[in-house]
Amino acid sequence: MSERESMIKSPSGNPEPPYCGVSKPVAAALVCVTVLGFALRCYELGNQPIWEDDLYTLASLKAPDFGTYIAVIRTYGPDHVPFYFLSVYFWTRLLGISAATVRFFSVLLGTASIPLLFALGRSVLGQRAGLAAALLLALSPMEILQSRTPRPYALLFFLALVSVYGLVKACRTDSKLWWGVNVVANALLIWSHYFAAFIPFAELCFLFLTRPRALRSIVRWGLIQAVLLSPLVLWYLKTPHDPPDSGVKLPLRYLLLVVFAQDEICIGVDALDEANPLRVAPGFIADLRPHLGGVFPLLSQLCVLLFIVRSSVIALRLLRGGGGPNARRQLVHAALLMLLLTVPPLSLDLLAWVWRGCVLPRYLSYVKIPIYLIMGSVLMPFRRLRYSMVGLAICCGLLAYQDVILMYHIIGTDRVSAAEYLRAKAAPNDVILVKNVMMEYDQFRHHLGETSVPCLPVFTYRALCKRCIDFFGQAAARLPDARKPGRVWTVSEPSHYAEDFDREFFEGSLTSCGLRFSCRHFGGQDLIAVYCIEPGPGFQPCYDCVLAENKGEPDYDGVLGRLGIEAASGSSYHKARAVLSDFVPTTEFLGRGAIGDVLFLSLGVHGAEALDVAKRAAEWAIQQEPEMKGGYLALGRALSEEGRSAEARAALETAASLNGGVLNRFMGLFEPLFQCLYVTEDFDAAEEELRKLESWGLLCPHTLRIKTLQNGPAHFWGFAAPQP
C-alpha cells in the first residue's frame, strides 16, 4: 500500500477516497444536512426576543463613530476581546443594524461549521462518523441557540474547528500552509474570547504527547502564536476591569453539566404553549415527556465511555506488539479528541479557583466538537448500516424533540408579542410603564420601537402604584382637553424575578385606590404580565391608599433591578433591599465587587430615602479610583438631588477636568446630560441630549431618563407641551 493510500485510510480499516473525492451520495447527504441546519438556525430569526447580552451588542453598534464604538464595547464588556465585535461592526456597515442582520452573521458561522465538522471527522474517524457528527451538530439545540445569538460563541465554535482541522492536516502532511492555518485560527480564537485559549493549550498537550522529539518545532509554534497575541496584552491593559473575585471551586457534577448537558433544554411541560404539537401526547409518552430532554446527555456520556474502552483495548494491543499503523493512527486521534474534551473544562475549573466563578456552558460550547465526533464514531462502526442507523436515529430523535420545543416556543421572555399587543391596543393618550429589572425596560423598548405612546421605566410595584395615581390624579389638571389621560399600561418583569407577594401587593394596592385593571399574560420560558389600568368610580388620588410594602422599609427604586443583587447575593428581594440600607461595597453585596457596578448603584437609586446610599456609593468609587470621571458625575447628581448645588457643580467641574482612559471617554458621552440636568436645569436641552444618546444606542441610567422626561414646565409623562 502506498503512503498516500495509508494516509487516507479510515480508522475502521476501509480505504476511503481523498477529501476532494467524496462520494456523490455522501456529498448529497452532507448538503441536505447543511441545508437542514441552516433552516433551523434561520427560523423566525427576526422575531426572537433579545436578551441582555444581545442588547449590549445591538446598542454598541449604534455608536456615532468607530472610536466611540471601541470605547463602548470595552466599557459594556471589559472581559471581551475585539475580533468578533470588529467583524460585526463592518458586517452591519454593509447590511444595516438590526437584530436579524447581526444574528445572521452568527447563523452563517454556525452553518459553515456543519461541513467543516464533517471534514474533520472524515480526517480522523472516517466518512460515516463525520457525517453522523455533522447531523448531530445540525440538530443540536445548544448550537442552534448559539447560532441565533449576536455574541461570539458561534465564531468560537467555527474557529475551533478550523484550528483543530488545521492541526490534523499539519501533523499529517507537515505543510507550512496547514501550520499557518492552525496558528492564525488560534490567534483569532483568543482574540474572540479569553476562554478560547484552552484550545491551543489542549493542542500543545497533544503535540508534546505525540511529537516528543520535535521540541524545537513545538517551541517555534508557540512563539509564533505569542507574537500574534502580543497586541492583546495592550488591549487588556487599556481596558477597565473589575477587581478580581475570590474564586470558587467548581464541583465535579457542574463540570459534567458544562461538558455533556449543553443540549438539554430545561423546559417543563407547563411551558409548552397550545400551538406546540408536543403538548398533546397519548398515555405513557405524556408521562415521559418531561424527562426526554435528559436522555441525550446520558447517551453522549455512554458513547464517551465506550470510546475510552475501545481506545484502551487498542492501546493494550499496541503494547503487546500487535496492531499496526492504522491502530496507531486511531490511538493518536483518540488522544486528540480526549484532550479537546477534558483540557478546557479542567483548565476552567483551575482558573475559577483564582479568578471568577462565572462559568457558563456557552463559554465552552466548543467541547461539543469531540463529543459529536466520538458519538459518530461509536454509533457508526457496525458492518450492517441499518444497526448504525437505528442508534443514530434515536439520538437525532431526542435532539429533534427539543428542537420542536425550540422552534414552536420562544426561549426567553416573549417581549415581541407583548410589544405587538401594546402597539395595537395603546392609544396616544395612554402611557406605558415598564417595571425594570436588570435591562427589562431597554429590552422591551427595543421591541416596542417608535411609538406615539410615552414609555417610561419604573422600578418597583410601589412606584408603579404611585405613578398611576400621578397620571390619573394630576395629568387631568396639566394637560389640555384634547389630551385628557387615557389608560396606564404596565409591563411586569419576567416571572423568575417576581415573587407572588409582589404582584399580590400591586393588585391589592390598585384595588384599594379605586383603580380597575385587567391582565394579560405572555408566555415563554419566563412569564410577563401586561396590565391595563383605568380609574374606577371610587378612585381617590391619594398615596395613603398604597399598601405598605415589606413593612414600610425604604424603597430604593432601581438598585435591585439594575444590579440584579437578588441573583448575585442569593438573597430574596426584600432581604437584598435590607442589605442596601447598610451599604458596604463587598463582593457579598455586589456579587463581583466592581467599581462600575457601584457607580450604577449610585445612579440607579431613586427617591429621597436613597440619596445617602447614592452619595456614599459615589464617594467609595472615587476613593477606589480618584481619576475616574464617573464617580464625580454620580456624586454631583446625588449632591444636586440633596439641594447642595454649589458642591454639585464642583463635583461636575472635577469630572469635566478628568481625561484619558477608556471609561472616562465612555462616561464623557453622558457629561452634557448631567450638565443640563444638574447645573443649567435646562430640561429641553436635556431631552435633546437624551434623544441623541439613545440614537447612539447608549443605555442611559433610568434615573436620568426619568428626571429628563418628568421635570420642567413643558413635560409630563413624556407628553409634549400644547402648541399655542
C-alpha positions in Angstrom: 0.0 0.0 0.0 1.4 3.4 -0.9 2.0 6.2 1.6 -0.9 8.2 0.1 -3.3 5.3 0.5 -2.1 4.7 4.0 -2.7 8.4 4.9 -6.3 8.4 3.7 -7.3 5.0 5.1 -10.1 5.2 7.6 -9.6 4.1 11.2 -12.1 1.2 10.6 -9.7 -0.2 8.0 -11.8 0.6 5.0 -9.9 2.6 2.3 -11.6 6.0 1.5 -11.1 8.4 -1.3 -9.3 11.6 -0.6 -11.4 14.5 0.7 -11.7 16.1 -2.7 -13.3 12.9 -3.9 -16.2 12.5 -1.5 -18.7 10.1 -3.0 -21.8 11.6 -4.5 -24.3 10.0 -2.0 -22.3 11.3 0.9 -21.9 14.7 -0.7 -25.6 14.9 -1.3 -26.4 13.8 2.3 -23.9 16.5 3.6 -25.7 19.2 1.5 -29.1 18.1 2.9 -27.8 18.1 6.5 -26.2 21.6 6.0 -29.5 23.0 4.5 -31.4 21.5 7.4 -29.0 23.2 9.9 -29.3 26.5 8.0 -33.1 26.3 8.0 -33.3 25.6 11.8 -31.0 28.5 12.5 -32.9 30.9 10.4 -36.4 30.0 11.6 -38.2 33.2 12.9 -34.8 34.9 13.2 -36.1 38.4 13.3 -38.9 37.6 15.8 -36.9 36.1 18.5 -36.8 38.4 21.6 -33.5 39.9 22.5 -31.9 39.4 25.9 -29.5 41.5 27.9 -26.3 40.5 26.1 -28.0 40.9 22.7 -29.0 44.4 23.7 -25.4 45.3 24.6 -24.2 44.2 21.1 -27.0 46.0 19.3 -26.7 49.1 21.4 -22.9 49.5 20.9 -23.3 49.1 17.1 -25.2 52.4 17.0 -22.2 54.4 18.2 -21.6 57.6 16.2 -18.0 56.6 15.1 -15.5 53.8 15.3 -13.6 55.2 18.3 -16.7 55.6 20.3 -17.7 52.0 19.4 -14.4 50.7 20.7 -14.9 52.7 24.0 -18.4 51.4 24.4 -17.6 47.7 23.9 -14.7 48.0 26.3 -17.0 49.5 28.9 -20.0 47.3 28.4 -17.9 44.1 28.4 -14.4 44.5 29.9 -13.8 40.8 29.7 -14.4 40.8 25.9 -11.8 40.9 23.2 -12.4 42.7 19.9 -12.3 40.3 17.0 -16.0 39.3 17.0 -17.2 42.9 17.6 -15.0 44.3 14.9 -16.3 41.7 12.5 -19.9 42.5 13.4 -19.2 46.3 13.1 -18.1 46.1 9.5 -20.8 43.4 8.7 -23.5 45.8 9.9 -22.0 48.7 7.9 -22.8 46.6 4.8 -26.2 45.2 5.7 -27.5 47.6 8.3 -28.1 47.4 12.0 -30.9 45.2 13.2 -31.3 42.1 15.4 -31.8 40.0 12.2 -28.7 41.1 10.4 -26.5 40.8 13.4 -27.9 37.3 14.2 -27.4 36.3 10.5 -23.7 36.7 10.9 -23.7 34.1 13.6 -26.1 31.9 11.5 -23.6 31.8 8.7 -20.8 30.8 11.0 -22.9 28.2 12.7 -24.0 26.8 9.3 -20.4 26.7 8.0 -19.4 24.7 11.0 -21.5 21.7 9.8 -19.5 20.8 6.7 -16.3 21.7 8.5 -17.1 19.2 11.3 -17.7 16.6 8.6 -14.3 17.3 7.1 -12.6 17.0 10.5 -14.5 13.8 11.3 -13.6 12.3 8.0 -10.0 13.0 8.5 -9.7 11.4 12.0 -12.6 8.9 12.3 -13.9 8.1 8.8 -16.6 9.3 6.5 -19.6 7.8 8.3 -18.5 9.2 11.6 -18.0 12.6 10.1 -21.4 12.6 8.5 -23.1 11.5 11.7 -21.3 14.2 13.7 -22.4 16.8 11.2 -26.0 15.7 11.5 -25.9 15.9 15.3 -24.4 19.4 15.1 -27.1 20.5 12.6 -29.8 19.3 15.1 -28.1 20.5 18.3 -30.4 22.8 20.3 -27.5 24.4 22.0 -25.7 25.2 18.8 -28.9 26.4 17.2 -29.3 28.9 20.0 -25.7 29.9 19.8 -26.0 30.5 16.1 -29.0 32.8 16.6 -27.3 34.9 19.2 -25.3 38.1 18.4 -22.4 37.0 20.6 -19.0 35.4 19.8 -20.0 31.8 20.6 -20.8 30.7 17.0 -17.5 32.3 15.9 -15.6 30.4 18.6 -17.0 27.1 17.5 -16.2 27.8 13.9 -12.6 28.9 14.6 -12.0 26.0 17.0 -13.0 23.6 14.1 -10.6 25.5 11.8 -7.8 25.3 14.3 -8.2 21.5 15.0 -8.6 20.7 11.4 -5.5 22.7 10.5 -3.6 20.9 13.2 -4.6 17.4 12.0 -3.7 18.2 8.4 -0.4 19.8 9.5 0.6 16.8 11.6 -0.2 14.5 8.7 1.4 16.5 5.9 3.9 18.8 7.7 2.8 21.5 5.4 3.6 25.1 6.3 0.2 26.1 4.9 -1.7 24.0 7.4 0.5 25.0 10.2 -0.2 28.6 9.3 -3.9 27.9 9.2 -3.7 26.4 12.7 -1.7 29.3 14.1 -3.9 32.0 12.6 -7.0 30.3 13.8 -5.7 30.0 17.3 -4.8 33.7 17.4 -8.2 34.7 16.2 -9.8 32.4 18.7 -8.1 34.1 21.6 -8.8 37.5 20.0 -12.5 36.4 20.2 -12.7 35.2 23.8 -10.1 34.7 26.6 -11.5 31.2 27.4 -10.7 30.1 23.8 -7.1 29.8 25.0 -7.9 26.4 26.3 -8.0 25.1 22.7 -4.3 25.9 21.9 -3.4 24.6 25.3 -5.1 21.2 24.5 -3.3 21.2 21.2 0.0 21.9 22.9 -0.5 18.9 25.2 -1.3 16.8 22.1 1.9 17.9 20.3 4.1 17.1 23.4 2.4 13.7 23.7 2.6 12.7 20.0 5.8 14.5 18.8 8.2 14.5 21.8 11.2 14.6 19.6 10.1 17.8 17.8 10.5 20.0 20.8 12.2 22.8 18.8 9.3 22.9 16.3 6.7 23.0 19.1 8.5 25.9 20.8 8.6 27.7 17.5 4.9 27.0 17.0 4.2 28.5 20.4 6.4 31.6 19.9 4.7 32.5 16.6 1.3 32.5 18.4 2.7 34.5 21.2 3.9 37.2 18.7 0.4 37.3 17.1 -1.2 37.6 20.5 1.1 40.3 21.9 -1.2 43.2 20.9 -3.9 41.6 23.0 -1.8 42.5 26.1 -2.1 46.2 25.3 -5.8 45.8 24.8 -6.2 44.1 28.2 -4.0 46.7 30.0 -6.0 49.7 28.5 -9.4 48.2 29.2 -11.1 48.9 32.6 -11.5 45.6 34.6 -13.4 44.6 37.6 -11.4 43.8 40.8 -10.5 40.0 40.9 -13.0 37.8 42.6 -12.2 35.4 45.4 -12.9 32.5 43.0 -14.8 29.2 43.7 -14.1 25.5 43.4 -16.5 24.0 40.8 -17.9 20.6 41.8 -17.4 17.7 39.5 -21.1 17.5 38.9 -21.1 21.0 37.5 -18.2 20.3 35.2 -20.0 17.2 33.8 -23.0 19.5 33.3 -20.9 22.0 31.3 -19.4 19.3 29.1 -22.3 16.9 28.5 -25.6 18.6 29.3 -25.4 21.6 26.9 -28.0 20.1 24.6 -30.6 19.7 27.3 -33.3 22.4 27.2 -34.7 22.6 30.6 -38.4 23.5 29.9 -41.2 21.9 31.9 -44.4 20.6 30.4 -46.3 23.8 31.6 -44.0 25.9 29.4 -45.4 24.3 26.2 -48.0 26.6 24.6 -51.2 25.4 23.0 -49.7 25.6 19.4 -46.9 23.1 20.3 -47.6 19.7 18.9 -45.8 18.1 21.8 -48.5 19.5 24.1 -50.8 16.6 23.3 -49.3 13.1 23.7 -51.0 9.8 24.4 -50.6 7.8 27.6 -47.1 6.9 28.7 -45.5 9.3 26.2 -47.0 12.2 28.1 -45.5 10.8 31.3 -42.1 10.5 29.7 -42.1 13.9 28.0 -40.6 16.0 30.9 -37.7 13.5 31.1 -36.8 13.1 27.5 -34.5 16.2 27.5 -32.0 14.5 29.8 -31.7 11.3 27.8 -29.3 12.7 25.1 -26.7 13.8 27.6 -26.7 10.3 29.1 -26.3 8.8 25.7 -23.3 11.1 25.0 -21.7 10.1 28.3 -22.2 6.4 27.4 -20.6 6.9 24.0 -17.6 8.6 25.5 -17.2 5.7 27.9 -17.4 3.2 25.1 -14.9 5.2 23.1 -12.5 5.2 26.0 -12.9 1.4 26.4 -12.3 0.9 22.7 -9.2 3.1 22.7 -7.8 1.3 25.8 -8.2 -2.0 24.0 -6.2 -0.6 21.0 -3.5 0.7 23.4 -3.1 -2.7 25.1 -2.9 -4.4 21.7 -0.1 -2.0 20.7 1.7 -2.5 24.0 1.7 -6.3 23.3 3.2 -5.7 19.9 0.0 -6.2 17.9 -1.9 -3.7 15.7 -0.2 -1.7 13.0 0.0 1.9 11.5 -3.8 2.0 11.4 -4.1 1.2 15.1 -1.5 3.9 15.9 -3.5 6.5 14.0 -6.6 5.5 15.8 -4.9 5.9 19.1 -3.4 9.3 18.2 -6.8 10.6 17.0 -8.4 9.3 20.2 -5.8 11.2 22.3 -6.5 14.4 20.4 -10.3 14.1 21.0 -10.0 13.2 24.7 -7.6 16.2 25.2 -10.0 18.5 23.5 -12.8 17.1 25.7 -11.0 17.2 29.1 -8.4 20.0 29.0 -10.8 23.0 28.6 -13.2 22.2 31.5 -10.4 21.2 33.8 -8.4 24.4 32.9 -11.6 26.4 33.5 -12.0 24.7 36.9 -8.5 25.6 37.9 -9.0 29.2 36.7 -12.2 29.5 38.6 -10.3 29.0 41.9 -8.4 32.3 41.5 -10.3 34.5 39.0 -14.0 34.2 38.6 -16.8 31.9 39.5 -18.9 32.8 36.4 -18.6 29.7 34.4 -21.4 29.0 31.9 -21.8 26.2 29.4 -21.8 28.6 26.5 -18.2 29.6 27.3 -17.1 26.1 26.5 -19.5 25.2 23.7 -16.6 24.1 21.5 -16.2 20.9 23.7 -19.2 19.6 21.7 -16.7 19.1 18.8 -15.1 16.0 20.3 -18.4 14.8 21.8 -20.2 14.8 18.4 -17.2 13.1 16.7 -17.0 10.5 19.4 -20.7 9.8 19.2 -20.4 9.5 15.4 -17.5 7.1 15.8 -19.4 4.9 18.3 -22.7 4.9 16.5 -21.3 4.1 13.0 -18.9 1.1 13.4 -21.4 -1.6 12.5 -20.8 -3.5 9.3 -24.5 -3.5 8.7 -25.6 0.0 8.2 -29.1 -0.5 9.5 -27.9 -1.1 13.0 -25.9 2.1 12.9 -28.8 4.0 11.5 -31.1 2.9 14.4 -28.7 4.3 17.0 -28.2 7.5 15.1 -32.0 7.8 14.6 -32.6 7.6 18.4 -30.1 10.4 19.1 -31.4 12.6 16.3 -35.0 11.9 17.5 -34.1 13.1 21.0 -32.5 16.3 19.6 -35.4 16.8 17.2 -37.8 16.6 20.2 -36.1 19.5 21.8 -35.8 21.4 18.5 -39.6 21.2 18.3 -39.8 22.9 21.6 -37.3 25.5 20.5 -39.0 26.2 17.2 -42.6 26.3 18.4 -41.9 28.1 21.6 -39.9 31.2 22.2 -37.0 30.7 24.5 -36.8 33.5 27.0 -39.5 36.2 27.6 -42.0 36.8 24.9 -41.5 40.6 24.7 -42.2 40.5 20.9 -45.8 39.5 21.4 -46.3 41.8 24.3 -44.9 44.8 22.3 -47.2 43.9 19.4 -50.1 43.8 21.7 -49.4 47.2 23.2 -48.8 48.8 19.7 -52.3 47.6 18.7 -54.1 48.5 22.0 -52.4 51.6 23.4 -53.7 55.0 22.4 -51.8 58.3 22.1 -53.4 59.5 25.4 -52.2 56.4 27.3 -48.9 55.8 28.9 -46.8 52.6 29.2 -44.8 51.9 32.3 -42.3 49.1 32.3 -41.2 47.6 35.6 -37.5 47.4 35.1 -35.4 44.5 36.4 -31.8 44.3 35.1 -32.3 45.5 31.4 -36.0 44.8 31.1 -37.0 48.3 30.1 -34.3 48.6 27.5 -35.1 45.2 26.0 -38.8 45.9 25.9 -38.3 49.4 24.5 -36.2 47.9 21.7 -39.2 45.7 20.6 -41.7 48.4 21.1 -39.9 50.6 18.6 -41.1 54.1 17.7 -44.5 54.9 19.1 -46.6 58.0 20.0 -47.4 56.5 23.4 -45.0 57.6 26.1 -43.0 54.7 27.6 -41.1 55.1 30.9 -39.3 52.8 33.3 -40.5 52.2 36.9 -38.5 50.1 39.3 -40.9 48.8 42.0 -44.5 47.8 42.3 -45.0 50.6 44.9 -43.6 53.1 42.4 -46.0 51.7 39.8 -49.0 52.4 42.0 -47.7 55.9 42.7 -47.2 56.7 39.0 -50.8 55.5 38.2 -52.1 57.9 40.9 -50.0 60.7 39.4 -51.2 60.0 35.9 -54.9 59.9 36.7 -54.9 62.5 39.5 -52.6 65.2 38.2 -52.4 64.8 34.4 -56.0 65.9 34.0 -55.1 69.3 35.5 -52.0 69.8 33.5 -53.0 68.6 30.0 -55.3 70.3 27.6 -58.8 69.0 26.9 -57.6 67.3 23.7 -55.1 65.3 25.7 -57.0 64.0 28.6 -55.4 61.0 30.2 -56.4 57.6 28.9 -55.2 54.3 30.4 -52.0 53.2 32.1 -50.4 50.0 30.6 -47.8 48.4 32.9 -45.4 45.6 31.9 -44.2 43.4 34.7 -40.8 41.8 34.8 -40.2 38.1 33.9 -41.6 35.6 36.4 -38.2 34.5 37.6 -37.6 38.0 39.0 -41.0 38.5 40.6 -42.5 36.9 43.7 -46.1 36.2 44.1 -46.2 38.5 47.1 -45.1 41.4 44.9 -47.9 41.0 42.4 -50.5 40.5 45.1 -49.3 43.7 46.7 -49.5 45.5 43.4 -53.0 44.3 42.6 -54.2 44.9 46.2 -52.9 48.5 46.1 -54.6 49.2 42.8 -57.9 47.9 44.2 -57.5 49.9 47.4 -57.0 53.1 45.3 -60.2 52.5 43.3 -58.4 51.6 40.1 -59.7 48.9 37.8 -57.4 46.6 35.9 -57.3 43.7 33.6 -54.2 41.5 33.0 -52.9 39.5 30.0 -50.0 37.1 30.3 -47.4 36.4 27.7 -45.7 33.0 27.8 -42.2 31.8 27.1 -39.7 30.4 29.4 -40.4 33.4 31.7 -43.9 34.8 32.0 -44.6 38.5 31.9 -47.9 40.3 32.5 -49.3 43.4 30.9 -51.9 45.3 33.0 -54.4 47.7 31.6 -55.3 50.2 34.4 -58.2 52.7 34.4 -59.8 54.8 37.2 -62.9 53.2 38.8 -65.9 55.0 40.3 -64.2 55.1 43.7 -60.8 56.4 42.5 -59.0 58.5 45.1 -55.8 60.2 44.1 -54.1 59.6 47.5 -50.8 57.9 48.2 -52.2 56.7 51.6 -54.2 54.1 49.6 -51.0 52.4 48.5 -50.4 49.4 50.8 -47.2 49.2 52.8 -44.6 47.2 51.1 -42.4 44.9 53.2 -43.5 46.5 56.5 -42.7 50.1 55.4 -39.0 49.7 54.8 -37.4 52.4 52.5 -38.0 51.6 48.8 -34.7 52.1 47.0 -36.1 52.3 43.5 -34.0 50.7 40.8 -31.0 49.4 42.7 -32.1 45.8 42.9 -33.3 45.8 39.3 -30.3 47.4 37.8 -27.7 45.3 39.5 -29.5 42.0 40.0 -28.5 41.8 43.6 -31.0 39.1 44.2 -29.2 36.8 41.9 -25.7 37.9 43.0 -26.2 37.6 46.7 -28.5 34.7 46.8 -30.9 36.7 48.9 -34.6 37.3 48.3 -35.7 40.7 47.0 -36.6 42.0 50.5 -33.5 40.7 52.2 -31.3 42.2 49.5 -33.1 45.6 50.0 -32.2 45.4 53.7 -28.6 45.0 52.7 -28.8 48.3 50.8 -29.8 50.2 53.9 -26.4 49.3 55.4 -24.4 49.9 52.3 -21.0 48.2 52.3 -19.3 47.6 49.0 -18.2 44.0 49.4 -18.3 41.1 47.0 -21.1 39.5 49.1 -23.2 42.6 48.4 -22.4 43.4 44.8 -21.5 39.9 43.6 -18.5 41.0 41.6 -17.4 44.0 43.7 -17.0 46.2 40.6 -16.4 49.9 40.8 -18.6 50.2 37.7 -21.4 48.4 39.5 -21.1 50.8 42.4 -21.4 53.7 40.1 -24.6 52.2 38.6 -25.8 51.7 42.1 -25.3 55.4 42.8 -27.0 56.5 39.6 -29.8 53.8 40.0 -31.2 54.6 43.4 -34.2 56.9 43.2 -36.0 58.8 45.8 -35.2 61.0 48.9 -34.7 58.0 51.2 -31.9 56.6 48.9 -29.8 59.7 48.4 -27.5 58.9 51.3 -26.8 55.5 49.8 -26.2 57.1 46.4 -23.8 59.6 47.9 -21.8 57.0 49.8 -21.6 54.7 46.8 -20.2 57.6 44.7 -17.7 58.6 47.4 -16.5 55.0 47.7 -16.0 54.8 43.9 -14.0 58.0 44.0 -11.9 56.6 46.8 -11.1 53.5 44.8 -10.4 55.3 41.6 -9.8 59.1 42.0 -9.1 59.7 38.3 -12.4 58.2 37.1 -14.9 60.7 35.7 -18.0 58.6 36.6 -17.5 58.8 40.3 -17.7 62.6 40.3 -20.7 62.6 37.9 -22.5 60.3 40.3 -21.5 62.4 43.3 -22.7 65.6 41.6 -26.0 64.0 40.8 -26.5 62.9 44.5 -25.5 66.3 45.9 -27.8 68.2 43.5 -30.7 66.0 44.5 -30.0 66.9 48.1 -30.1 70.6 47.2 -26.4 71.2 47.6 -26.0 73.0 44.3 -22.6 74.5 44.8 -21.0 71.3 45.9 -22.7 69.5 43.0 -21.3 72.0 40.5 -17.8 71.5 42.0 -18.1 67.7 41.6 -19.2 68.1 38.0 -16.4 70.5 37.2 -13.9 68.0 38.6 -15.4 65.3 36.3 -15.0 67.7 33.3 -11.4 68.2 34.1 -10.6 64.4 34.0 -9.5 63.0 30.7 -7.8 59.9 29.5 -8.8 56.3 29.8 -11.5 54.3 28.1 -14.0 54.6 30.9 -13.6 58.3 31.1 -14.2 58.6 27.4 -17.3 56.5 27.8 -18.7 58.5 30.7 -17.8 61.7 28.9 -20.6 60.9 26.5 -23.1 61.4 29.3 -21.5 64.6 30.7 -23.6 67.1 28.7 -26.8 65.4 30.0 -25.5 65.8 33.6 -24.8 69.5 33.0 -28.3 70.1 31.6 -30.0 68.3 34.5 -27.9 69.4 37.5 -26.2 72.7 36.5 -28.3 74.7 34.0 -31.6 72.7 34.7 -32.4 73.2 31.0 -34.8 70.2 30.5 -35.5 70.9 26.9 -31.8 70.7 26.2 -31.6 67.6 28.4 -34.3 65.9 26.3 -32.3 66.7 23.1 -29.2 65.2 24.7 -31.2 62.1 25.9 -32.5 61.5 22.4 -29.0 61.9 20.9 -27.6 59.3 23.4 -30.4 56.9 22.7 -29.9 57.3 19.0 -26.4 56.2 19.5 -27.7 53.1 21.4 -26.2 54.1 24.7 -28.1 52.7 27.7 -28.7 55.7 29.9 -29.2 55.3 33.7 -33.0 55.3 34.1 -33.0 57.9 36.9 -31.5 60.4 34.3 -34.2 59.4 31.8 -37.0 59.9 34.3 -35.7 63.2 35.5 -35.4 64.5 32.0 -38.9 63.5 30.9 -40.8 64.3 34.1 -39.4 67.7 35.1 -39.8 71.2 33.7 -43.0 73.0 32.7 -43.0 71.5 29.2 -43.1 67.9 30.1 -45.3 65.5 32.0 -45.2 61.7 31.4 -43.5 62.3 28.1 -46.4 64.5 26.7 -45.2 67.4 24.7 -46.4 70.8 25.8 -49.5 72.0 23.9 -48.9 74.1 20.9 -50.2 77.7 21.0 
